[in-house]
């Protein structure tokens, strides 16, 4: 147990490099960072063990945890803030970000039911600004209504959408920002290494203020059916040769995802620095708070979850559950409250929402 504890501490210390070291230089810390919350649970278990048998050895895991104490709040919050801070003075809005996974387009037996459930959630939240990733739109009558329904049946009057892929029957796949407030300027951040991922920005006038909202879907790992089957079958006696080949394939996909996102967040961060307005980032980052991607984008911004969320805030519902990979980041001139990670599981992501408002005198 002692040697296992030492090994776990070494891995945790190596994990602490992930936010500060680009995966383009070294990607292994990014791999360990995915499991940071689980590492904390493991070290708490070690501490409980040593409290029973050898109390002095508790210090090993305790010191390792304390060295990364600042990261814990990014992953766990006890009490959220449900009301606006006193410093807020101006028009506030509700913001929502949601990867809708094409409204479950390819689950032909149940996609209409899923689409209706997602729209019911959107109606209930009734956000003023709605950022959707993996958005689907088609004017063909064989498909369900999305863009036209959101503009007709909701309060939205303004739209900024962009599509990275198109298919027959007028199918469009991309990203969309809907707003009840005027969008006066728009554009995108180019990702030349992976054009299937997208980031759009929209300048939105809210009362006497203007904010720039970035809506992004960053590089995923592009796991296929074989990869998910391999992960699910690890505890069912998978052969050693299959483990080697399947594990190597998955590590290759992970490495590529880490490296692609490093380039994407650098481009977004550079674009944000040139913004004439306070910025807001919404989207599926496909990365956890203990990551280079998150740290790069959060530099100079605040996390709405750490300001006003509660619990773990996990948004991913896939093979590695409860990871917080969907984020809302805001400029220091803004404040967030009433952050909610919605429990509904209509996609492989949970939706997140919060209220934001300007700070008086800034």
C-alpha positions as CSV (number, residue, x, y, z in Angstrom):
1,X,0.0,0.0,0.0
2,X,2.9,2.4,0.8
3,X,4.5,1.9,-2.6
4,X,1.1,2.2,-4.3
5,X,0.6,5.5,-2.4
6,X,4.0,6.8,-3.6
7,X,3.2,5.9,-7.2
8,X,-0.2,7.6,-6.9
9,X,1.5,10.8,-5.6
10,X,4.0,10.8,-8.5
11,X,1.1,10.5,-11.0
12,X,-0.7,13.3,-9.2
13,X,2.3,15.6,-9.2
14,X,2.8,14.8,-12.9
15,X,-0.9,15.7,-13.5
16,X,-0.3,19.2,-12.0
17,X,1.9,19.9,-15.1
18,X,-1.1,19.6,-17.4
19,X,-2.5,23.1,-17.1
20,X,0.9,24.7,-17.7
21,X,2.4,22.4,-20.4
22,X,1.1,22.4,-23.9
23,X,0.2,18.9,-25.2
24,X,2.2,19.9,-28.3
25,X,5.3,19.6,-26.0
26,X,4.2,16.7,-23.8
27,X,0.8,15.2,-23.9
28,X,1.0,12.5,-21.1
29,X,0.0,15.0,-18.3
30,X,-3.1,15.8,-20.2
31,X,-4.1,12.1,-20.1
32,X,-3.7,12.0,-16.4
33,X,-5.6,15.2,-16.0
34,X,-8.8,13.6,-17.2
35,X,-8.8,11.4,-14.1
36,X,-7.9,14.2,-11.6
37,X,-11.2,13.9,-9.6
38,X,-10.8,10.2,-9.4
39,X,-7.2,10.7,-8.2
40,X,-8.5,12.9,-5.4
41,X,-10.9,10.2,-4.3
42,X,-8.1,7.6,-4.4
43,X,-5.8,9.8,-2.2
44,X,-8.7,10.3,0.3
45,X,-9.0,6.6,0.5
46,X,-5.2,6.3,1.1
47,X,-5.5,8.8,3.9
48,X,-8.4,6.9,5.5
49,X,-6.3,3.7,5.3
50,X,-3.3,5.3,7.0
51,X,-5.4,6.9,9.7
52,X,-6.3,3.4,10.8
53,X,-2.9,1.8,10.5
54,X,0.0,4.3,10.4
55,X,-1.1,7.9,10.9
56,X,2.1,9.6,10.0
57,X,1.8,8.3,6.4
58,X,-1.3,10.3,5.9
59,X,1.0,13.3,5.3
60,X,2.1,11.9,1.9
61,X,-1.2,12.2,0.2
62,X,-2.2,15.2,2.2
63,X,0.8,17.2,1.1
64,X,0.2,16.1,-2.5
65,X,-3.4,17.3,-2.4
66,X,-2.4,20.6,-0.8
67,X,0.1,21.4,-3.5
68,X,-2.8,21.4,-6.0
69,X,-5.3,23.0,-3.7
70,X,-6.2,25.8,-6.1
71,X,-7.5,23.3,-8.6
72,X,-10.1,21.7,-6.3
73,X,-12.5,24.6,-6.6
74,X,-12.5,24.1,-10.4
75,X,-13.9,20.6,-9.9
76,X,-16.0,20.8,-6.7
77,X,-18.3,23.6,-5.3
78,X,-20.3,23.3,-2.1
79,X,-22.7,26.2,-2.3
80,X,-23.9,28.0,-5.4
81,X,-24.9,31.7,-5.6
82,X,-28.6,32.0,-6.7
83,X,-29.0,35.8,-6.6
84,X,-27.3,38.7,-8.3
85,X,-24.2,40.1,-6.5
86,X,-24.7,43.7,-5.2
87,X,-22.0,44.9,-7.7
88,X,-24.2,44.1,-10.7
89,X,-25.7,47.2,-12.2
90,X,-27.3,47.0,-15.6
91,X,-29.3,44.6,-17.8
92,X,-28.8,41.0,-16.9
93,X,-29.4,38.0,-19.2
94,X,-29.7,34.3,-18.9
95,X,-27.2,32.3,-20.9
96,X,-27.4,28.7,-21.9
97,X,-24.9,26.4,-23.6
98,X,-25.8,22.9,-24.9
99,X,-24.2,20.3,-27.2
100,X,-27.4,18.8,-28.6
101,X,-25.7,16.0,-30.5
102,X,-27.7,16.8,-33.7
103,X,-31.0,16.4,-31.7
104,X,-30.3,12.6,-31.8
105,X,-30.7,12.7,-35.6
106,X,-29.4,9.2,-36.3
107,X,-31.4,7.4,-33.6
108,X,-34.2,7.0,-36.1
109,X,-36.5,5.1,-33.7
110,X,-36.5,7.8,-31.1
111,X,-35.1,11.0,-32.5
112,X,-38.4,12.9,-32.7
113,X,-39.0,12.1,-29.0
114,X,-35.5,13.3,-28.1
115,X,-35.9,16.4,-30.3
116,X,-39.2,17.2,-28.5
117,X,-37.6,16.7,-25.1
118,X,-34.7,19.0,-25.9
119,X,-37.1,21.7,-27.1
120,X,-39.1,21.3,-23.9
121,X,-35.9,21.9,-21.9
122,X,-35.1,24.9,-24.0
123,X,-38.6,26.3,-23.4
124,X,-38.3,25.7,-19.6
125,X,-34.9,27.4,-19.3
126,X,-36.0,30.2,-21.7
127,X,-32.5,31.7,-22.0
128,X,-31.9,35.1,-23.6
129,X,-28.8,33.9,-25.3
130,X,-28.6,30.2,-26.5
131,X,-25.4,28.7,-27.7
132,X,-25.9,25.3,-29.4
133,X,-23.1,22.9,-30.5
134,X,-23.5,20.0,-32.9
135,X,-26.5,21.9,-34.3
136,X,-28.6,20.4,-37.1
137,X,-30.8,22.2,-39.6
138,X,-32.6,21.1,-42.8
139,X,-35.4,22.7,-44.8
140,X,-36.4,19.2,-46.1
141,X,-39.7,18.1,-44.7
142,X,-38.5,14.6,-43.8
143,X,-36.6,16.1,-40.9
144,X,-37.8,17.8,-37.7
145,X,-37.7,21.6,-37.5
146,X,-34.9,23.2,-35.6
147,X,-33.7,26.7,-36.8
148,X,-37.1,27.9,-38.0
149,X,-38.8,26.5,-34.9
150,X,-36.4,28.3,-32.5
151,X,-37.0,31.6,-34.4
152,X,-40.8,31.2,-34.6
153,X,-41.8,29.4,-31.3
154,X,-39.3,31.0,-29.0
155,X,-38.4,34.7,-28.1
156,X,-35.3,34.6,-30.4
157,X,-35.2,37.2,-33.1
158,X,-31.5,37.1,-33.9
159,X,-29.3,34.2,-35.1
160,X,-25.7,33.6,-35.9
161,X,-25.1,30.1,-37.4
162,X,-22.3,28.4,-39.2
163,X,-22.0,25.0,-40.7
164,X,-18.9,22.9,-41.2
165,X,-20.6,20.0,-43.1
166,X,-23.5,19.7,-45.5
167,X,-25.2,16.6,-46.9
168,X,-28.0,15.8,-49.3
169,X,-31.6,16.8,-48.5
170,X,-30.3,20.2,-47.4
171,X,-28.8,18.8,-44.2
172,X,-26.5,21.3,-42.3
173,X,-24.3,20.4,-39.4
174,X,-22.6,23.1,-37.3
175,X,-23.0,25.6,-34.5
176,X,-25.6,28.3,-33.7
177,X,-26.1,31.3,-31.4
178,X,-29.7,32.5,-30.8
179,X,-30.4,35.8,-29.1
180,X,-33.3,37.9,-28.0
181,X,-31.0,40.9,-28.1
182,X,-29.6,42.4,-31.3
183,X,-26.5,40.8,-32.9
184,X,-24.6,43.8,-34.4
185,X,-21.4,42.0,-35.6
186,X,-20.3,38.5,-36.2
187,X,-17.4,36.4,-37.4
188,X,-15.5,33.2,-36.7
189,X,-12.1,31.9,-35.5
190,X,-10.5,29.7,-38.2
191,X,-9.2,26.2,-37.3
192,X,-7.1,25.2,-40.3
193,X,-5.9,21.9,-38.8
194,X,-9.5,20.7,-38.2
195,X,-12.2,22.6,-40.1
196,X,-14.9,20.3,-38.7
197,X,-14.5,22.1,-35.3
198,X,-15.8,25.6,-35.0
199,X,-15.8,28.8,-33.0
200,X,-18.1,31.7,-33.9
201,X,-18.3,35.1,-32.2
202,X,-21.3,37.4,-31.9
203,X,-21.4,41.0,-30.6
204,X,-24.7,41.3,-28.8
205,X,-26.2,44.6,-27.5
206,X,-27.7,44.2,-24.0
207,X,-29.2,47.5,-22.8
208,X,-26.4,50.0,-22.8
209,X,-23.7,47.4,-23.0
210,X,-22.2,45.2,-25.7
211,X,-20.7,41.8,-25.1
212,X,-18.9,39.4,-27.4
213,X,-20.1,35.8,-27.1
214,X,-17.8,33.1,-28.4
215,X,-19.6,29.8,-29.1
216,X,-17.2,26.9,-29.7
217,X,-17.0,23.2,-30.3
218,X,-13.4,22.2,-29.9
219,X,-11.6,19.0,-31.0
220,X,-13.1,15.8,-29.7
221,X,-11.3,12.4,-29.6
222,X,-13.4,11.0,-32.5
223,X,-13.9,7.6,-30.8
224,X,-15.6,5.1,-33.1
225,X,-17.9,2.2,-32.3
226,X,-14.9,-0.1,-32.0
227,X,-13.3,2.2,-29.4
228,X,-16.4,2.4,-27.2
229,X,-16.8,-1.4,-27.4
230,X,-13.2,-1.8,-26.4
231,X,-13.7,0.5,-23.4
232,X,-16.9,-1.3,-22.3
233,X,-15.2,-4.7,-22.7
234,X,-12.1,-4.1,-20.6
235,X,-13.7,-5.8,-17.6
236,X,-15.0,-8.8,-19.5
237,X,-11.8,-10.8,-20.2
238,X,-10.5,-8.9,-23.3
239,X,-7.5,-10.7,-24.8
240,X,-4.1,-9.2,-24.2
241,X,-3.4,-8.7,-27.9
242,X,-6.7,-6.8,-28.2
243,X,-5.8,-4.7,-25.2
244,X,-2.5,-3.7,-26.8
245,X,-4.1,-2.8,-30.2
246,X,-7.2,-1.2,-28.8
247,X,-5.3,0.7,-26.2
248,X,-2.7,2.0,-28.7
249,X,-5.6,3.2,-31.0
250,X,-7.3,5.0,-28.2
251,X,-4.1,6.7,-27.0
252,X,-3.4,7.9,-30.5
253,X,-6.9,9.4,-30.7
254,X,-6.4,11.1,-27.3
255,X,-3.1,12.5,-28.2
256,X,-4.4,14.0,-31.5
257,X,-7.4,15.5,-29.6
258,X,-5.1,17.1,-27.0
259,X,-2.8,18.6,-29.6
260,X,-5.6,19.9,-31.9
261,X,-7.3,21.7,-28.9
262,X,-4.0,23.3,-27.8
263,X,-3.8,25.1,-31.2
264,X,-7.6,25.9,-31.2
265,X,-7.6,27.5,-27.7
266,X,-4.5,29.6,-28.6
267,X,-6.3,31.0,-31.6
268,X,-9.4,31.8,-29.6
269,X,-7.4,33.4,-26.7
270,X,-5.5,35.6,-29.2
271,X,-8.8,36.6,-30.8
272,X,-10.3,37.4,-27.4
273,X,-7.4,39.7,-26.5
274,X,-8.3,41.9,-29.5
275,X,-12.0,42.2,-28.6
276,X,-13.3,45.7,-28.0
277,X,-16.1,44.3,-25.7
278,X,-16.2,42.1,-22.6
279,X,-16.1,38.5,-23.7
280,X,-18.1,35.4,-22.8
281,X,-17.0,31.9,-23.8
282,X,-19.6,29.2,-24.1
283,X,-19.2,25.7,-25.5
284,X,-18.1,22.2,-25.6
285,X,-14.4,22.4,-24.8
286,X,-14.0,18.6,-24.7
287,X,-11.5,19.2,-21.9
288,X,-11.6,19.3,-18.1
289,X,-10.6,22.1,-15.8
290,X,-7.2,20.5,-15.1
291,X,-6.1,21.0,-18.7
292,X,-4.0,23.3,-20.9
293,X,-7.1,24.2,-23.0
294,X,-9.1,25.3,-20.0
295,X,-6.3,27.3,-18.4
296,X,-5.4,29.0,-21.7
297,X,-9.0,30.2,-22.3
298,X,-9.6,31.1,-18.6
299,X,-6.6,33.3,-18.5
300,X,-8.1,36.7,-17.6
301,X,-11.6,35.3,-17.4
302,X,-13.8,33.9,-14.6
303,X,-15.6,30.6,-14.6
304,X,-19.3,30.9,-14.0
305,X,-19.3,27.4,-12.4
306,X,-16.7,28.4,-9.7
307,X,-18.5,31.7,-9.1
308,X,-22.0,30.3,-8.6
309,X,-22.2,26.5,-9.3
310,X,-22.5,23.6,-6.9
311,X,-21.5,20.0,-6.8
312,X,-19.1,18.6,-9.4
313,X,-20.8,20.2,-12.4
314,X,-20.2,17.1,-14.6
315,X,-21.6,17.6,-18.1
316,X,-20.4,14.5,-20.1
317,X,-22.6,11.4,-20.1
318,X,-20.4,9.1,-22.2
319,X,-17.8,6.4,-21.5
320,X,-16.0,8.6,-18.9
321,X,-19.0,10.0,-17.0
322,X,-19.2,13.1,-14.9
323,X,-16.4,15.1,-16.5
324,X,-17.0,18.8,-16.7
325,X,-16.1,19.6,-20.3
326,X,-18.8,22.2,-21.1
327,X,-17.9,25.6,-19.8
328,X,-19.1,29.2,-19.5
329,X,-16.3,31.7,-19.0
330,X,-16.9,35.4,-18.5
331,X,-14.9,38.7,-18.4
332,X,-14.0,40.2,-15.1
333,X,-16.4,43.1,-15.9
334,X,-19.3,40.6,-15.7
335,X,-20.7,38.6,-12.8
336,X,-22.4,35.2,-12.9
337,X,-25.0,33.7,-10.6
338,X,-27.6,30.9,-10.6
339,X,-25.3,28.5,-12.5
340,X,-27.1,25.2,-13.2
341,X,-25.9,22.0,-14.7
342,X,-29.2,20.5,-16.0
343,X,-29.8,16.9,-15.1
344,X,-31.6,16.0,-18.3
345,X,-29.8,13.4,-20.4
346,X,-31.2,13.9,-23.9
347,X,-27.7,14.2,-25.5
348,X,-24.3,12.9,-24.5
349,X,-23.8,16.2,-22.8
350,X,-25.8,18.0,-20.1
351,X,-26.8,21.6,-20.7
352,X,-25.4,24.4,-18.5
353,X,-26.9,27.9,-17.9
354,X,-26.4,30.9,-15.7
355,X,-27.3,34.5,-15.3
356,X,-24.8,37.2,-16.1
357,X,-24.7,40.9,-15.6
358,X,-22.3,43.9,-15.8
359,X,-20.5,45.3,-12.8
360,X,-21.3,48.8,-11.8
361,X,-18.6,51.3,-12.9
362,X,-16.6,48.9,-15.1
